C-alpha cells in the first residue's frame, strides 16, 4: 500500500506592493507594510483544504481559480520531486485589499511559490521564483518587491520558452511615507490595461523617461530637490482616469496638503501619495484624499504605510 505523504508545514509572510510609481509603467514597484500570511502543507492526497481570513474572505473563489494553488501547480510542473503532490492544506490571513492596486494577486502568487519552495527544501532559488512569478502575473513590477522587498527596478526579458527578470533592489536614500487612499470598489487589472493605447507620442515617451530617470536619481542619491516632478506620468494614468472618479482631484488635494507627489498605485483604483516623515503631514494628507474622493461619491479608507524591506519571509 502507498502511504499518504505530507510535507512539513511552512508559514510565510508577503508584503503588499505598489507598482509603476507614476511613470515607471510595468517596471518600477516597491513593497509596503501591509501583509498576507500563508500556512501551507503539501500532500499526496488530492484536493484543496483552503481557509481564508481577512480581505477577500467574503468572496467565493472556485478551487480551479485559486491563484495560490494554481501558482503552486505551475511550480510543480517545473521541478523534480520524488513526491506525487496532488493537494494542499492552506490557511491564509490576508490584509491586502483585493483588486485595488496593492498587489494582492502578486502576494498570492509569491506566497504560494515561496511557501511551496520551502516545503520542498528549496528546489528553486529566488531568481527562479521571480521568473516564474512574473510569468504567471505577466509583469514583474509587483511580484519583484513582493518577493524581495524594498524599491525595485525591473527589466523583463522574453525568450522563446521562458521569461527572465533582472531586478535591481534598493532602499531609497530618501526616507518616504506612503499614504494609500483605497476606494471601496474593485478594478480588475485586465480592465485597466484594456483602456491603454498601443502607442504613445514621442513627446509623452520623453516626458516619462525623464520622470523615471529623475525618480531613480533622487531616490538613489537622497537629493530631494526635483522629487516633486518625478511621480507624474503620461503613459497610463491619463487613460485610466475615467475608471477612477475624482482621480486628479485626489492628487491635487494630496499635493495641496503637502504631499511631494501622488500617483495611481499599480492599475488602481488605490491612489498613493508620498511624503517625508520630517514633514509630519500624513494625517492632513490622508484626510484631504478621503474628502476629495467623497466629493465624487466614493468612500475610501486610508492607510499610512512605510517601506517593507524584507519581502517574502518564513515566519
Ligand atoms: N503595471 C501594472 C499595470 C500593475 O499598471 O497594469 C498592475 O498590476
py3Dmol code that shows the C-alpha trace and the ligand (Angstrom):
import py3Dmol

protein = """\
ATOM      1  CA  UNK A   1       0.000   0.000   0.000  1.00  0.00           C
ATOM      2  CA  UNK A   2       1.298   3.501  -0.798  1.00  0.00           C
ATOM      3  CA  UNK A   3       1.423   5.706   2.297  1.00  0.00           C
ATOM      4  CA  UNK A   4      -0.073   9.201   2.238  1.00  0.00           C
ATOM      5  CA  UNK A   5       2.675  11.800   2.207  1.00  0.00           C
ATOM      6  CA  UNK A   6       2.658  15.279   3.788  1.00  0.00           C
ATOM      7  CA  UNK A   7       5.353  17.935   3.518  1.00  0.00           C
ATOM      8  CA  UNK A   8       6.457  19.947   6.531  1.00  0.00           C
ATOM      9  CA  UNK A   9       4.150  22.889   7.310  1.00  0.00           C
ATOM     10  CA  UNK A  10       5.542  26.298   6.414  1.00  0.00           C
ATOM     11  CA  UNK A  11       4.264  29.778   7.289  1.00  0.00           C
ATOM     12  CA  UNK A  12       5.257  32.743   5.171  1.00  0.00           C
ATOM     13  CA  UNK A  13       4.512  36.459   5.137  1.00  0.00           C
ATOM     14  CA  UNK A  14       4.463  38.537   1.942  1.00  0.00           C
ATOM     15  CA  UNK A  15       4.016  42.334   1.646  1.00  0.00           C
ATOM     16  CA  UNK A  16       1.603  44.413  -0.425  1.00  0.00           C
ATOM     17  CA  UNK A  17       3.200  46.362  -3.260  1.00  0.00           C
ATOM     18  CA  UNK A  18       2.644  49.480  -5.297  1.00  0.00           C
ATOM     19  CA  UNK A  19       3.639  49.233  -8.963  1.00  0.00           C
ATOM     20  CA  UNK A  20       4.510  51.822 -11.636  1.00  0.00           C
ATOM     21  CA  UNK A  21       5.245  54.710  -9.201  1.00  0.00           C
ATOM     22  CA  UNK A  22       3.936  57.130 -11.811  1.00  0.00           C
ATOM     23  CA  UNK A  23       5.980  56.962 -14.995  1.00  0.00           C
ATOM     24  CA  UNK A  24       7.611  53.543 -14.467  1.00  0.00           C
ATOM     25  CA  UNK A  25       4.798  51.522 -16.005  1.00  0.00           C
ATOM     26  CA  UNK A  26       5.417  47.751 -15.698  1.00  0.00           C
ATOM     27  CA  UNK A  27       8.990  48.429 -14.454  1.00  0.00           C
ATOM     28  CA  UNK A  28       9.047  50.052 -11.003  1.00  0.00           C
ATOM     29  CA  UNK A  29       7.478  48.861  -7.790  1.00  0.00           C
ATOM     30  CA  UNK A  30       8.004  48.926  -4.030  1.00  0.00           C
ATOM     31  CA  UNK A  31       6.858  46.915  -1.023  1.00  0.00           C
ATOM     32  CA  UNK A  32       4.808  48.377   1.828  1.00  0.00           C
ATOM     33  CA  UNK A  33       3.964  47.396   5.388  1.00  0.00           C
ATOM     34  CA  UNK A  34       0.662  45.628   4.747  1.00  0.00           C
ATOM     35  CA  UNK A  35       0.774  41.835   4.634  1.00  0.00           C
ATOM     36  CA  UNK A  36      -0.663  38.500   3.642  1.00  0.00           C
ATOM     37  CA  UNK A  37       0.278  35.347   5.567  1.00  0.00           C
ATOM     38  CA  UNK A  38       0.070  31.772   4.301  1.00  0.00           C
ATOM     39  CA  UNK A  39       0.431  28.491   6.171  1.00  0.00           C
ATOM     40  CA  UNK A  40       0.973  25.650   3.717  1.00  0.00           C
ATOM     41  CA  UNK A  41       1.289  21.873   3.812  1.00  0.00           C
ATOM     42  CA  UNK A  42       1.571  19.940   0.548  1.00  0.00           C
ATOM     43  CA  UNK A  43       0.044  16.469   0.451  1.00  0.00           C
ATOM     44  CA  UNK A  44      -0.236  13.440  -1.795  1.00  0.00           C
ATOM     45  CA  UNK A  45      -3.998  13.359  -1.180  1.00  0.00           C
ATOM     46  CA  UNK A  46      -5.877  15.170  -3.901  1.00  0.00           C
ATOM     47  CA  UNK A  47      -7.972  18.223  -3.060  1.00  0.00           C
ATOM     48  CA  UNK A  48      -7.561  21.600  -1.507  1.00  0.00           C
ATOM     49  CA  UNK A  49      -8.339  22.451   2.090  1.00  0.00           C
ATOM     50  CA  UNK A  50      -8.351  26.273   1.931  1.00  0.00           C
ATOM     51  CA  UNK A  51      -9.213  28.677   4.739  1.00  0.00           C
ATOM     52  CA  UNK A  52      -9.107  32.440   4.308  1.00  0.00           C
ATOM     53  CA  UNK A  53      -9.352  35.081   6.997  1.00  0.00           C
ATOM     54  CA  UNK A  54      -9.427  38.830   6.342  1.00  0.00           C
ATOM     55  CA  UNK A  55      -9.614  40.606   2.985  1.00  0.00           C
ATOM     56  CA  UNK A  56     -11.430  38.527   0.358  1.00  0.00           C
ATOM     57  CA  UNK A  57     -12.868  36.032   2.846  1.00  0.00           C
ATOM     58  CA  UNK A  58     -16.410  37.016   1.868  1.00  0.00           C
ATOM     59  CA  UNK A  59     -15.764  36.147  -1.780  1.00  0.00           C
ATOM     60  CA  UNK A  60     -16.206  32.592  -3.000  1.00  0.00           C
ATOM     61  CA  UNK A  61     -13.455  31.514  -5.364  1.00  0.00           C
ATOM     62  CA  UNK A  62     -13.787  28.082  -7.032  1.00  0.00           C
ATOM     63  CA  UNK A  63     -10.841  25.732  -6.420  1.00  0.00           C
ATOM     64  CA  UNK A  64      -9.632  25.911 -10.033  1.00  0.00           C
ATOM     65  CA  UNK A  65      -9.393  29.735  -9.793  1.00  0.00           C
ATOM     66  CA  UNK A  66      -7.378  29.788  -6.565  1.00  0.00           C
ATOM     67  CA  UNK A  67      -4.281  31.834  -7.530  1.00  0.00           C
ATOM     68  CA  UNK A  68      -2.141  30.418  -4.721  1.00  0.00           C
ATOM     69  CA  UNK A  69      -2.854  26.808  -5.627  1.00  0.00           C
ATOM     70  CA  UNK A  70      -2.573  27.426  -9.390  1.00  0.00           C
ATOM     71  CA  UNK A  71       0.836  29.035  -8.851  1.00  0.00           C
ATOM     72  CA  UNK A  72       1.985  26.051  -6.793  1.00  0.00           C
ATOM     73  CA  UNK A  73       0.769  23.679  -9.512  1.00  0.00           C
ATOM     74  CA  UNK A  74       2.736  25.618 -12.116  1.00  0.00           C
ATOM     75  CA  UNK A  75       5.837  25.281  -9.954  1.00  0.00           C
ATOM     76  CA  UNK A  76       5.272  21.532  -9.501  1.00  0.00           C
ATOM     77  CA  UNK A  77       5.214  21.142 -13.304  1.00  0.00           C
ATOM     78  CA  UNK A  78       8.690  22.716 -13.466  1.00  0.00           C
ATOM     79  CA  UNK A  79      10.588  20.980 -10.693  1.00  0.00           C
ATOM     80  CA  UNK A  80      11.589  17.445  -9.953  1.00  0.00           C
ATOM     81  CA  UNK A  81      10.281  15.980  -6.727  1.00  0.00           C
ATOM     82  CA  UNK A  82      10.061  12.348  -5.600  1.00  0.00           C
ATOM     83  CA  UNK A  83       6.554  13.035  -4.247  1.00  0.00           C
ATOM     84  CA  UNK A  84       3.300  12.948  -6.150  1.00  0.00           C
ATOM     85  CA  UNK A  85       1.698  16.122  -4.840  1.00  0.00           C
ATOM     86  CA  UNK A  86      -1.997  16.287  -5.543  1.00  0.00           C
ATOM     87  CA  UNK A  87      -3.335  18.561  -2.843  1.00  0.00           C
ATOM     88  CA  UNK A  88      -2.614  21.066  -0.112  1.00  0.00           C
ATOM     89  CA  UNK A  89      -3.761  22.448   3.182  1.00  0.00           C
ATOM     90  CA  UNK A  90      -3.662  26.243   3.141  1.00  0.00           C
ATOM     91  CA  UNK A  91      -4.564  28.814   5.772  1.00  0.00           C
ATOM     92  CA  UNK A  92      -4.361  32.410   4.632  1.00  0.00           C
ATOM     93  CA  UNK A  93      -4.637  35.574   6.702  1.00  0.00           C
ATOM     94  CA  UNK A  94      -4.866  38.479   4.314  1.00  0.00           C
ATOM     95  CA  UNK A  95      -4.737  42.223   4.997  1.00  0.00           C
ATOM     96  CA  UNK A  96      -4.205  43.265   1.366  1.00  0.00           C
ATOM     97  CA  UNK A  97      -7.433  44.517  -0.241  1.00  0.00           C
ATOM     98  CA  UNK A  98      -8.287  42.634  -3.456  1.00  0.00           C
ATOM     99  CA  UNK A  99      -8.264  44.243  -6.909  1.00  0.00           C
ATOM    100  CA  UNK A 100      -7.408  47.715  -5.603  1.00  0.00           C
ATOM    101  CA  UNK A 101      -3.863  48.186  -6.950  1.00  0.00           C
ATOM    102  CA  UNK A 102      -1.888  46.983  -3.928  1.00  0.00           C
ATOM    103  CA  UNK A 103      -0.561  43.761  -5.410  1.00  0.00           C
ATOM    104  CA  UNK A 104      -2.963  41.231  -3.868  1.00  0.00           C
ATOM    105  CA  UNK A 105      -2.545  38.802  -6.782  1.00  0.00           C
ATOM    106  CA  UNK A 106       1.257  39.223  -6.722  1.00  0.00           C
ATOM    107  CA  UNK A 107       1.241  38.496  -2.985  1.00  0.00           C
ATOM    108  CA  UNK A 108      -0.887  35.385  -3.577  1.00  0.00           C
ATOM    109  CA  UNK A 109       1.432  34.120  -6.344  1.00  0.00           C
ATOM    110  CA  UNK A 110       4.613  34.843  -4.372  1.00  0.00           C
ATOM    111  CA  UNK A 111       3.276  33.358  -1.143  1.00  0.00           C
ATOM    112  CA  UNK A 112       2.279  30.137  -2.959  1.00  0.00           C
ATOM    113  CA  UNK A 113       5.619  29.761  -4.763  1.00  0.00           C
ATOM    114  CA  UNK A 114       7.760  30.836  -1.806  1.00  0.00           C
ATOM    115  CA  UNK A 115       5.966  28.600   0.705  1.00  0.00           C
ATOM    116  CA  UNK A 116       5.858  25.565  -1.622  1.00  0.00           C
ATOM    117  CA  UNK A 117       9.558  26.023  -2.325  1.00  0.00           C
ATOM    118  CA  UNK A 118      10.245  25.956   1.429  1.00  0.00           C
ATOM    119  CA  UNK A 119       8.005  22.884   1.884  1.00  0.00           C
ATOM    120  CA  UNK A 120      10.100  21.074  -0.748  1.00  0.00           C
ATOM    121  CA  UNK A 121      13.527  22.144   0.678  1.00  0.00           C
ATOM    122  CA  UNK A 122      14.152  24.900  -1.881  1.00  0.00           C
ATOM    123  CA  UNK A 123      14.400  23.388  -5.362  1.00  0.00           C
ATOM    124  CA  UNK A 124      14.273  26.951  -6.802  1.00  0.00           C
ATOM    125  CA  UNK A 125      16.454  29.934  -5.943  1.00  0.00           C
ATOM    126  CA  UNK A 126      14.987  33.455  -5.540  1.00  0.00           C
ATOM    127  CA  UNK A 127      15.777  34.423  -9.144  1.00  0.00           C
ATOM    128  CA  UNK A 128      13.909  31.379 -10.440  1.00  0.00           C
ATOM    129  CA  UNK A 129      10.937  32.114  -8.166  1.00  0.00           C
ATOM    130  CA  UNK A 130      10.854  35.670  -9.524  1.00  0.00           C
ATOM    131  CA  UNK A 131      10.986  34.482 -13.155  1.00  0.00           C
ATOM    132  CA  UNK A 132       8.143  32.046 -12.579  1.00  0.00           C
ATOM    133  CA  UNK A 133       6.068  34.561 -10.583  1.00  0.00           C
ATOM    134  CA  UNK A 134       6.487  37.087 -13.420  1.00  0.00           C
ATOM    135  CA  UNK A 135       5.449  34.515 -15.989  1.00  0.00           C
ATOM    136  CA  UNK A 136       2.265  33.879 -14.001  1.00  0.00           C
ATOM    137  CA  UNK A 137       1.487  37.574 -13.321  1.00  0.00           C
ATOM    138  CA  UNK A 138       2.547  38.868 -16.759  1.00  0.00           C
ATOM    139  CA  UNK A 139       4.682  41.755 -15.475  1.00  0.00           C
ATOM    140  CA  UNK A 140       7.375  41.964 -12.781  1.00  0.00           C
ATOM    141  CA  UNK A 141       6.627  45.253 -11.005  1.00  0.00           C
ATOM    142  CA  UNK A 142       4.510  43.781  -8.156  1.00  0.00           C
ATOM    143  CA  UNK A 143       5.968  40.285  -7.808  1.00  0.00           C
ATOM    144  CA  UNK A 144       9.592  41.548  -7.562  1.00  0.00           C
ATOM    145  CA  UNK A 145       9.054  43.772  -4.494  1.00  0.00           C
ATOM    146  CA  UNK A 146       6.603  41.226  -3.020  1.00  0.00           C
ATOM    147  CA  UNK A 147       9.414  38.653  -3.120  1.00  0.00           C
ATOM    148  CA  UNK A 148      12.415  40.841  -2.301  1.00  0.00           C
ATOM    149  CA  UNK A 149      11.018  43.920  -0.527  1.00  0.00           C
ATOM    150  CA  UNK A 150      12.318  47.491  -0.913  1.00  0.00           C
ATOM    151  CA  UNK A 151      12.145  49.580  -4.058  1.00  0.00           C
ATOM    152  CA  UNK A 152      12.739  47.672  -7.318  1.00  0.00           C
ATOM    153  CA  UNK A 153      13.646  48.482 -10.925  1.00  0.00           C
ATOM    154  CA  UNK A 154      12.769  45.556 -13.171  1.00  0.00           C
ATOM    155  CA  UNK A 155      13.695  44.536 -16.695  1.00  0.00           C
ATOM    156  CA  UNK A 156      11.673  41.642 -18.119  1.00  0.00           C
ATOM    157  CA  UNK A 157      13.250  39.639 -20.954  1.00  0.00           C
ATOM    158  CA  UNK A 158      11.129  37.264 -23.001  1.00  0.00           C
ATOM    159  CA  UNK A 159      12.795  34.227 -24.542  1.00  0.00           C
ATOM    160  CA  UNK A 160      11.031  31.615 -26.635  1.00  0.00           C
ATOM    161  CA  UNK A 161      10.452  29.244 -23.767  1.00  0.00           C
ATOM    162  CA  UNK A 162      10.916  31.361 -20.654  1.00  0.00           C
ATOM    163  CA  UNK A 163      10.888  34.767 -19.006  1.00  0.00           C
ATOM    164  CA  UNK A 164      13.861  36.223 -17.204  1.00  0.00           C
ATOM    165  CA  UNK A 165      13.739  39.237 -14.914  1.00  0.00           C
ATOM    166  CA  UNK A 166      16.683  41.406 -13.929  1.00  0.00           C
ATOM    167  CA  UNK A 167      15.579  43.059 -10.703  1.00  0.00           C
ATOM    168  CA  UNK A 168      17.589  45.842  -9.114  1.00  0.00           C
ATOM    169  CA  UNK A 169      16.572  46.183  -5.481  1.00  0.00           C
ATOM    170  CA  UNK A 170      17.446  49.153  -3.282  1.00  0.00           C
ATOM    171  CA  UNK A 171      16.441  51.052  -0.180  1.00  0.00           C
ATOM    172  CA  UNK A 172      15.823  54.687  -1.195  1.00  0.00           C
ATOM    173  CA  UNK A 173      18.074  57.266   0.431  1.00  0.00           C
ATOM    174  CA  UNK A 174      15.029  59.491   0.786  1.00  0.00           C
ATOM    175  CA  UNK A 175      13.004  58.339   3.769  1.00  0.00           C
ATOM    176  CA  UNK A 176       9.431  58.159   2.437  1.00  0.00           C
ATOM    177  CA  UNK A 177       5.986  57.671   3.966  1.00  0.00           C
ATOM    178  CA  UNK A 178       3.137  56.467   1.785  1.00  0.00           C
ATOM    179  CA  UNK A 179      -0.496  57.436   2.106  1.00  0.00           C
ATOM    180  CA  UNK A 180      -2.734  54.978   0.266  1.00  0.00           C
ATOM    181  CA  UNK A 181      -6.343  56.036  -0.356  1.00  0.00           C
ATOM    182  CA  UNK A 182      -8.204  52.812  -1.118  1.00  0.00           C
ATOM    183  CA  UNK A 183     -11.665  53.316  -2.658  1.00  0.00           C
ATOM    184  CA  UNK A 184     -14.440  50.865  -1.883  1.00  0.00           C
ATOM    185  CA  UNK A 185     -14.693  49.450  -5.406  1.00  0.00           C
ATOM    186  CA  UNK A 186     -12.724  46.828  -7.319  1.00  0.00           C
ATOM    187  CA  UNK A 187     -10.926  47.461 -10.588  1.00  0.00           C
ATOM    188  CA  UNK A 188      -9.624  44.412 -12.441  1.00  0.00           C
ATOM    189  CA  UNK A 189      -6.112  44.944 -13.839  1.00  0.00           C
ATOM    190  CA  UNK A 190      -7.300  43.426 -17.137  1.00  0.00           C
ATOM    191  CA  UNK A 191      -9.932  46.149 -17.474  1.00  0.00           C
ATOM    192  CA  UNK A 192      -7.443  48.895 -16.540  1.00  0.00           C
ATOM    193  CA  UNK A 193      -4.987  47.594 -19.151  1.00  0.00           C
ATOM    194  CA  UNK A 194      -7.647  47.345 -21.855  1.00  0.00           C
ATOM    195  CA  UNK A 195      -8.048  51.161 -21.948  1.00  0.00           C
ATOM    196  CA  UNK A 196      -4.358  51.787 -22.699  1.00  0.00           C
ATOM    197  CA  UNK A 197      -3.296  52.812 -26.211  1.00  0.00           C
ATOM    198  CA  UNK A 198      -0.944  50.620 -28.277  1.00  0.00           C
ATOM    199  CA  UNK A 199       1.444  53.536 -28.828  1.00  0.00           C
ATOM    200  CA  UNK A 200       2.147  56.981 -27.406  1.00  0.00           C
ATOM    201  CA  UNK A 201       3.754  60.096 -28.888  1.00  0.00           C
ATOM    202  CA  UNK A 202       7.469  60.777 -28.736  1.00  0.00           C
ATOM    203  CA  UNK A 203       6.756  63.810 -26.509  1.00  0.00           C
ATOM    204  CA  UNK A 204       4.933  61.576 -23.986  1.00  0.00           C
ATOM    205  CA  UNK A 205       7.695  58.976 -24.137  1.00  0.00           C
ATOM    206  CA  UNK A 206      10.269  61.693 -23.356  1.00  0.00           C
ATOM    207  CA  UNK A 207       8.042  63.014 -20.543  1.00  0.00           C
ATOM    208  CA  UNK A 208       8.010  59.552 -18.925  1.00  0.00           C
ATOM    209  CA  UNK A 209      11.682  58.742 -19.499  1.00  0.00           C
ATOM    210  CA  UNK A 210      12.731  61.973 -17.816  1.00  0.00           C
ATOM    211  CA  UNK A 211      10.444  61.356 -14.801  1.00  0.00           C
ATOM    212  CA  UNK A 212      11.602  57.772 -14.276  1.00  0.00           C
ATOM    213  CA  UNK A 213      15.244  58.826 -14.530  1.00  0.00           C
ATOM    214  CA  UNK A 214      14.636  61.726 -12.121  1.00  0.00           C
ATOM    215  CA  UNK A 215      12.837  59.462  -9.633  1.00  0.00           C
ATOM    216  CA  UNK A 216      15.613  56.881  -9.556  1.00  0.00           C
ATOM    217  CA  UNK A 217      18.321  59.578  -9.428  1.00  0.00           C
ATOM    218  CA  UNK A 218      16.569  61.307  -6.494  1.00  0.00           C
ATOM    219  CA  UNK A 219      15.840  58.134  -4.537  1.00  0.00           C
ATOM    220  CA  UNK A 220      19.252  56.603  -5.014  1.00  0.00           C
ATOM    221  CA  UNK A 221      21.240  59.738  -4.155  1.00  0.00           C
ATOM    222  CA  UNK A 222      18.948  61.216  -1.495  1.00  0.00           C
ATOM    223  CA  UNK A 223      18.776  64.554  -3.320  1.00  0.00           C
ATOM    224  CA  UNK A 224      15.145  65.677  -2.908  1.00  0.00           C
ATOM    225  CA  UNK A 225      15.316  68.890  -4.970  1.00  0.00           C
ATOM    226  CA  UNK A 226      13.433  67.641  -8.042  1.00  0.00           C
ATOM    227  CA  UNK A 227      11.480  64.780  -6.491  1.00  0.00           C
ATOM    228  CA  UNK A 228       8.124  66.540  -6.697  1.00  0.00           C
ATOM    229  CA  UNK A 229       8.265  66.364 -10.525  1.00  0.00           C
ATOM    230  CA  UNK A 230       9.147  62.706 -10.537  1.00  0.00           C
ATOM    231  CA  UNK A 231       5.787  60.981  -9.885  1.00  0.00           C
ATOM    232  CA  UNK A 232       3.980  62.271 -12.972  1.00  0.00           C
ATOM    233  CA  UNK A 233       3.025  60.111 -15.917  1.00  0.00           C
ATOM    234  CA  UNK A 234       1.631  60.298 -19.435  1.00  0.00           C
ATOM    235  CA  UNK A 235       1.755  56.644 -20.394  1.00  0.00           C
ATOM    236  CA  UNK A 236      -1.097  55.074 -18.455  1.00  0.00           C
ATOM    237  CA  UNK A 237      -2.660  57.394 -15.847  1.00  0.00           C
ATOM    238  CA  UNK A 238      -4.431  59.794 -18.256  1.00  0.00           C
ATOM    239  CA  UNK A 239      -6.161  56.816 -19.939  1.00  0.00           C
ATOM    240  CA  UNK A 240      -7.222  55.263 -16.639  1.00  0.00           C
ATOM    241  CA  UNK A 241      -8.643  58.468 -15.223  1.00  0.00           C
ATOM    242  CA  UNK A 242     -12.192  57.700 -16.422  1.00  0.00           C
ATOM    243  CA  UNK A 243     -12.179  54.450 -14.456  1.00  0.00           C
ATOM    244  CA  UNK A 244     -11.492  56.236 -11.168  1.00  0.00           C
ATOM    245  CA  UNK A 245     -13.864  59.113 -10.384  1.00  0.00           C
ATOM    246  CA  UNK A 246     -12.052  62.007  -8.710  1.00  0.00           C
ATOM    247  CA  UNK A 247      -8.531  60.779  -9.511  1.00  0.00           C
ATOM    248  CA  UNK A 248      -6.971  64.123 -10.457  1.00  0.00           C
ATOM    249  CA  UNK A 249      -8.826  65.940  -7.649  1.00  0.00           C
ATOM    250  CA  UNK A 250      -7.440  63.443  -5.100  1.00  0.00           C
ATOM    251  CA  UNK A 251      -3.910  64.019  -6.459  1.00  0.00           C
ATOM    252  CA  UNK A 252      -4.457  67.773  -6.239  1.00  0.00           C
ATOM    253  CA  UNK A 253      -5.807  67.537  -2.678  1.00  0.00           C
ATOM    254  CA  UNK A 254      -2.829  65.421  -1.586  1.00  0.00           C
ATOM    255  CA  UNK A 255      -0.353  67.912  -3.028  1.00  0.00           C
ATOM    256  CA  UNK A 256      -2.190  70.914  -1.594  1.00  0.00           C
ATOM    257  CA  UNK A 257      -1.919  69.353   1.847  1.00  0.00           C
ATOM    258  CA  UNK A 258       1.814  68.899   1.492  1.00  0.00           C
ATOM    259  CA  UNK A 259       2.468  65.605  -0.339  1.00  0.00           C
ATOM    260  CA  UNK A 260       5.570  65.728  -2.520  1.00  0.00           C
ATOM    261  CA  UNK A 261       3.813  63.693  -5.191  1.00  0.00           C
ATOM    262  CA  UNK A 262       0.984  61.277  -5.873  1.00  0.00           C
ATOM    263  CA  UNK A 263       0.178  58.598  -8.435  1.00  0.00           C
ATOM    264  CA  UNK A 264      -2.033  55.666  -9.239  1.00  0.00           C
ATOM    265  CA  UNK A 265      -0.986  52.593  -7.273  1.00  0.00           C
ATOM    266  CA  UNK A 266      -0.496  49.882  -9.894  1.00  0.00           C
ATOM    267  CA  UNK A 267      -3.562  49.722 -12.102  1.00  0.00           C
ATOM    268  CA  UNK A 268      -5.660  51.365  -9.372  1.00  0.00           C
ATOM    269  CA  UNK A 269      -8.135  52.233  -8.089  1.00  0.00           C
ATOM    270  CA  UNK A 270      -5.926  52.897  -4.999  1.00  0.00           C
ATOM    271  CA  UNK A 271      -4.167  56.266  -5.195  1.00  0.00           C
ATOM    272  CA  UNK A 272      -0.905  56.714  -3.329  1.00  0.00           C
ATOM    273  CA  UNK A 273       0.714  59.921  -2.099  1.00  0.00           C
ATOM    274  CA  UNK A 274       4.319  60.381  -0.994  1.00  0.00           C
ATOM    275  CA  UNK A 275       5.599  62.483   1.853  1.00  0.00           C
ATOM    276  CA  UNK A 276       8.662  62.830   4.065  1.00  0.00           C
ATOM    277  CA  UNK A 277       8.381  61.787   7.749  1.00  0.00           C
ATOM    278  CA  UNK A 278      10.033  65.058   8.795  1.00  0.00           C
ATOM    279  CA  UNK A 279       7.042  66.999   7.377  1.00  0.00           C
ATOM    280  CA  UNK A 280       4.665  65.210   9.787  1.00  0.00           C
ATOM    281  CA  UNK A 281       1.716  65.849   7.449  1.00  0.00           C
ATOM    282  CA  UNK A 282       0.472  62.274   6.885  1.00  0.00           C
ATOM    283  CA  UNK A 283      -2.839  62.823   8.693  1.00  0.00           C
ATOM    284  CA  UNK A 284      -3.570  66.020   6.837  1.00  0.00           C
ATOM    285  CA  UNK A 285      -2.854  64.313   3.507  1.00  0.00           C
ATOM    286  CA  UNK A 286      -4.983  61.276   4.475  1.00  0.00           C
ATOM    287  CA  UNK A 287      -7.983  63.440   5.358  1.00  0.00           C
ATOM    288  CA  UNK A 288      -7.705  65.551   2.233  1.00  0.00           C
ATOM    289  CA  UNK A 289      -7.521  62.468  -0.027  1.00  0.00           C
ATOM    290  CA  UNK A 290     -10.523  60.855   1.672  1.00  0.00           C
ATOM    291  CA  UNK A 291     -12.522  64.093   1.446  1.00  0.00           C
ATOM    292  CA  UNK A 292     -11.668  64.592  -2.214  1.00  0.00           C
ATOM    293  CA  UNK A 293     -12.857  61.061  -3.046  1.00  0.00           C
ATOM    294  CA  UNK A 294     -16.077  61.593  -1.087  1.00  0.00           C
ATOM    295  CA  UNK A 295     -16.916  64.665  -3.184  1.00  0.00           C
ATOM    296  CA  UNK A 296     -17.273  62.190  -6.073  1.00  0.00           C
ATOM    297  CA  UNK A 297     -19.461  59.863  -4.028  1.00  0.00           C
ATOM    298  CA  UNK A 298     -16.568  57.435  -3.435  1.00  0.00           C
ATOM    299  CA  UNK A 299     -15.988  56.055   0.045  1.00  0.00           C
ATOM    300  CA  UNK A 300     -12.380  55.236   0.759  1.00  0.00           C
ATOM    301  CA  UNK A 301     -10.180  54.019   3.569  1.00  0.00           C
ATOM    302  CA  UNK A 302      -6.720  55.429   4.042  1.00  0.00           C
ATOM    303  CA  UNK A 303      -3.580  53.572   5.170  1.00  0.00           C
ATOM    304  CA  UNK A 304      -0.372  55.322   6.210  1.00  0.00           C
ATOM    305  CA  UNK A 305       2.407  52.929   5.236  1.00  0.00           C
ATOM    306  CA  UNK A 306       6.191  52.542   5.341  1.00  0.00           C
ATOM    307  CA  UNK A 307       8.581  50.741   3.030  1.00  0.00           C
ATOM    308  CA  UNK A 308       8.877  46.999   3.682  1.00  0.00           C
ATOM    309  CA  UNK A 309      12.496  45.923   3.357  1.00  0.00           C
ATOM    310  CA  UNK A 310      12.077  42.174   3.882  1.00  0.00           C
ATOM    311  CA  UNK A 311       9.831  40.911   1.097  1.00  0.00           C
ATOM    312  CA  UNK A 312       8.739  37.286   1.485  1.00  0.00           C
ATOM    313  CA  UNK A 313       9.899  35.702   4.750  1.00  0.00           C
ATOM    314  CA  UNK A 314       9.316  32.459   6.624  1.00  0.00           C
ATOM    315  CA  UNK A 315       7.673  33.222   9.965  1.00  0.00           C
TER     316      UNK A 315
END
"""
ligand_1 = """\
8
LIG
N 1.997 47.629 -14.146
C 0.716 47.037 -13.956
C -0.350 47.946 -14.567
C 0.466 46.882 -12.495
O -0.310 49.145 -14.308
O -1.199 47.458 -15.315
C -0.863 46.273 -12.179
O -0.768 45.053 -11.599
"""
view = py3Dmol.view(width=600, height=400)
view.addModel(protein, "pdb")
view.setStyle({"model": 0}, {"cartoon": {"style": "trace"}})
view.addModel(ligand_1, "xyz")
view.setStyle({"model": 1}, {"stick": {}})
view.zoomTo()
view.show()
